[in-house]
């Protein structure tokens, strides 16, 4: 389906998404420092923060930070393991609810996406109508899922995403519910962005900012003052033109409604009676792998990685993701990797008859090429 252009683009951004989903499952975590990442053990090496609550962020915890560093900054936080199955289900609920409004939607990730409003070939809706729609989007998501979101509004995706950032910052600083919507247009662009650093523009990274600084350009206003020819000379025709457009508040005003192919498929099962031996867990994981593979085969896709999640009766959750030696659709190859993953998650012993901590949930995810 060809992209369609719109007068208004609304960027919907779910607040502290993984933390919010965990709090929905465990209300006792509300208003507490929460850090999600890895297997939830902040003392183990090579694990990083995926999401931190605003309370933890106030102490310096950031996404991508090693969990060991986060533990030093927030020793009293609750550290939780990733539960990708749970987050995927929550994301699907959000976007199903948004699509239910009958508007064009382009999903960019589990926790963010765009809604188009007012096709370019028609009359431009007034700004209050866009703000009203933003309030309706937030209410729809909250009523359907219990999750909160911020909405940035502008005439292109790049400015709308920046606007969502302003809304999120207002919420962190204690703004009321109205602060969850923020609109940027030509009228306030210069005032809001002119003195900010060049890398405050969406898609301008640190390397580009350093290259601009070498030319004496550090702010958005300074970048907007650079002649088009100079930007092309410094960065080439494609990137130079893009920087020229971005610095003036321009960007992409289209929505591609057709969803991209799924990046993965998964199945999970919560068992009426806990699994208490390794053999039971292996059999359950293999059966789920077969179900997922049947769906993959029906779509003519190829498997590249295999993920397995186990959750104990006490809700301790561990996940592993392993790459197939060769991408393909061989059940034997996938089942072998499932067995290896289950053994790793059930360590120290993988003897099929040995008693294990009771397992209440098993999930298998196949990531696709």
Residue pairs with C-beta under 8 A, 6 or more apart in sequence:
1 256
1 257
1 258
3 254
3 255
3 256
4 104
4 116
4 119
4 120
4 254
4 255
4 257
5 119
5 120
5 121
5 253
5 254
5 255
6 104
6 116
6 117
6 118
6 119
6 120
6 253
6 254
6 255
7 117
7 118
7 119
7 120
7 124
7 125
7 155
7 253
8 116
8 117
8 118
8 125
8 130
8 133
8 153
8 154
8 155
9 114
9 115
9 116
9 117
9 153
9 154
9 155
9 156
9 157
9 160
9 253
9 255
10 114
10 115
10 116
10 117
10 130
10 133
10 134
10 137
10 151
10 152
10 153
10 160
11 112
11 113
11 114
11 151
11 152
11 153
11 157
11 160
11 161
11 163
11 164
12 98
12 112
12 113
12 114
12 115
12 137
12 141
12 149
12 150
12 151
12 164
13 111
13 112
13 149
13 150
13 151
13 152
13 161
13 164
13 167
13 168
14 20
14 94
14 111
14 112
14 141
14 147
14 148
14 149
15 147
15 148
15 149
15 150
15 168
15 171
16 51
16 52
16 53
16 54
17 51
17 87
17 90
17 91
17 110
17 111
17 147
18 36
18 50
18 51
18 82
18 87
19 29
19 34
19 36
19 51
19 52
19 53
20 147
20 148
21 83
21 86
21 87
21 90
21 147
22 29
22 34
22 36
22 80
22 83
22 86
23 29
23 30
23 34
24 90
24 145
24 146
24 147
25 86
29 78
31 55
32 53
32 55
32 77
32 78
33 53
33 55
33 56
33 59
33 74
33 76
33 77
33 78
34 52
34 53
34 55
34 56
34 77
34 78
34 80
35 42
35 49
35 51
35 52
35 53
35 56
35 61
35 67
35 70
35 74
35 77
35 78
35 79
35 80
36 49
36 50
36 51
36 52
36 79
36 80
36 81
36 82
37 47
37 48
37 49
37 50
37 51
37 67
37 70
37 79
37 81
37 82
38 44
38 47
38 48
38 50
38 67
38 81
38 82
39 47
39 81
39 82
39 317
39 318
39 319
40 79
40 80
40 81
40 82
40 316
40 317
41 47
41 67
41 79
41 81
42 67
42 68
42 70
42 71
42 79
43 67
43 68
43 71
44 67
44 68
45 66
45 68
47 66
47 67
47 68
48 63
48 64
48 65
48 66
48 67
49 61
49 62
49 63
49 64
49 65
49 66
49 67
49 70
50 63
50 82
51 63
52 61
52 62
52 63
52 70
52 74
52 77
53 77
54 172
55 77
56 70
56 73
56 74
56 77
57 172
59 73
59 74
60 73
60 74
61 70
61 73
61 74
61 77
67 79
70 77
70 79
71 77
71 79
81 316
81 317
81 318
81 319
82 317
82 319
83 309
83 311
83 317
83 319
84 266
84 307
84 309
84 319
84 365
85 266
85 268
85 309
85 363
85 365
87 110
88 110
88 266
90 110
90 145
90 147
91 110
91 111
93 144
93 145
94 141
94 144
94 145
94 147
94 149
95 105
95 107
95 113
96 144
97 140
97 141
97 143
97 144
97 145
98 105
98 113
98 115
98 137
98 140
98 141
99 105
100 140
101 136
101 137
101 140
103 115
103 116
103 117
103 133
104 115
104 116
104 255
104 257
105 113
105 114
105 115
105 116
105 255
105 257
106 113
106 114
106 116
106 255
106 256
106 257
107 113
107 259
108 114
112 164
114 157
114 160
114 255
115 133
115 137
115 255
116 254
116 255
117 125
117 129
117 130
117 133
118 124
118 125
118 129
118 130
120 253
127 153
127 183
127 185
130 153
130 183
131 153
131 181
131 183
134 151
134 153
134 181
135 181
137 149
137 151
138 148
138 149
138 150
138 151
138 180
138 181
141 147
141 148
141 149
142 148
142 149
148 180
149 180
150 164
150 167
150 168
150 171
150 180
150 181
150 182
151 164
151 167
151 180
151 181
151 182
152 159
152 160
152 161
152 162
152 163
152 164
152 165
152 166
152 167
152 182
152 183
152 184
153 160
153 163
153 181
153 182
153 183
153 184
154 160
154 162
154 163
154 183
154 184
154 185
154 249
155 185
155 253
156 249
156 250
156 251
156 252
156 253
157 251
157 252
157 253
158 201
158 202
158 203
158 246
158 250
158 251
158 252
159 184
159 185
159 189
159 249
159 251
160 184
161 202
162 184
162 193
162 200
162 201
162 202
163 182
163 183
163 184
164 182
166 182
166 184
166 192
167 179
167 180
167 181
167 182
170 179
170 180
170 182
171 179
171 180
184 192
184 249
186 249
189 249
190 221
193 200
193 201
193 220
193 249
194 219
194 220
194 221
194 224
195 219
195 220
195 221
196 219
196 220
197 209
197 218
197 219
197 220
198 204
198 208
198 209
198 212
198 213
198 217
198 218
198 219
198 220
198 222
198 223
198 247
199 205
199 206
199 208
199 209
200 220
201 220
201 223
201 246
201 247
202 246
202 251
203 242
203 246
204 243
204 246
208 235
208 239
208 243
209 218
211 234
211 235
212 218
212 223
215 226
215 230
215 234
216 222
217 223
217 226
220 247
223 243
223 247
224 247
224 248
226 244
226 247
228 240
228 241
228 244
231 240
231 241
231 243
231 244
232 240
232 241
233 240
234 240
235 243
245 251
261 299
261 301
261 368
262 368
263 367
263 368
264 307
264 365
264 366
264 367
264 368
265 292
265 295
265 296
265 365
265 366
265 368
266 292
266 307
266 363
266 364
266 365
266 366
267 288
267 291
267 292
267 363
267 364
268 288
268 309
268 361
268 362
268 363
268 364
269 284
269 288
269 361
269 362
269 363
270 360
270 361
271 284
271 359
271 360
271 361
271 362
274 313
274 358
274 359
274 360
275 281
275 284
275 356
275 358
275 359
275 360
275 362
276 355
276 356
276 358
276 359
277 352
277 353
277 354
277 355
277 356
278 342
278 343
278 346
278 349
278 350
278 351
278 352
278 353
278 354
278 356
279 352
279 353
280 359
281 310
281 342
281 346
281 356
281 359
281 362
282 338
282 339
282 342
282 352
284 362
285 308
285 338
285 339
285 341
285 342
285 362
285 364
286 335
286 338
286 339
288 362
288 363
288 364
289 306
289 331
289 334
289 335
289 338
289 364
289 366
290 331
290 335
292 364
292 365
292 366
293 303
293 329
293 331
293 334
293 366
296 302
296 303
296 329
296 366
296 368
297 329
301 329
301 368
301 369
302 327
302 328
302 329
302 368
302 369
303 324
303 327
303 328
303 329
303 334
303 366
303 367
303 368
303 369
304 323
304 324
304 327
304 367
304 368
304 369
305 321
305 322
305 323
305 324
305 366
305 367
306 321
306 322
306 324
306 334
306 337
306 338
306 341
306 364
306 365
306 366
306 367
307 319
307 320
307 321
307 322
307 341
307 363
307 364
307 365
307 366
307 367
308 319
308 320
308 338
308 341
308 342
308 345
308 362
308 363
308 364
308 365
309 317
309 318
309 319
309 361
309 362
309 363
309 364
309 365
310 317
310 318
310 319
310 342
310 345
310 346
310 359
310 361
310 362
311 317
311 359
311 360
311 361
311 362
312 357
312 358
312 359
312 360
313 357
313 358
313 359
313 360
314 357
315 360
316 357
317 361
318 345
320 341
320 344
320 345
321 365
321 367
322 337
322 340
322 341
324 333
324 334
324 337
325 333
326 333
327 369
334 366
338 364
342 350
343 350
346 356
349 356
